[in-house]
Amino acid sequence: MSKIALLLAGVIGLGGCASVNTTDYAAEKPELDLARYFNGTLDAHGMFQDRSGKVVKRFHVEIAARWEGNVGTLDERFTYSDGTTQRRVWTVTKHDAHRYTGRADDVVGEAQGEAHGNALRWKYVLALPVDGKVYNVDFDDWMFLMDDKVMLNRSVMSKFGFRLGEVSLSFTKRE
């Protein structure tokens, strides 16, 4: 293999290691405004897949959302396919045009969010109960606004850098 081909292969390989940033979506439309989208009642349908891709759990979430100034409250009520329920209440604060923070009872510390264009990325640690124990799991959450009613969400869950699975959600605003 020639030196040029080796150099090119190395550059392409390094490019594959680059991570995606929300700024990559800055020109995408429609522009995501959390206070506008998460306002009123929304439904979300989702599933959790383990690292092999097997669907482990399906769920529906009803979200009552409202904003007062730069602070939003998202009251989420989950109903899982096995009949169990859960509630999570997020308090989200908008700090500037692109930065958000969020808190909820089962979030360890504070969630960090960044939005550009139609994309939002949340990073946080969730205290996740599993078989009577609680594990702190890292979430890397990406949300993409598709139109004024639909937003898609993909979350990668990991622990100590090892991928545990994914959560996929489709949000729909009610009329």
Secondary structure, DSSP 8 states (H G I E B T S, - for coil): --HHHHHHHHHHHHHHH----GGGGTT-SS---HHHHSSEEEEEEEEEEETTS-EEEEEEEEEEEEEETTEEEEEEEEEETTS-EEEEEEEEEE-SSSEEEEE-TTEEEEEEEEEETTEEEEEEEEEEEETTEEEEEEEEEEEEE-SSSEEEEEEEEEETTEEEEEEEEEEEE--
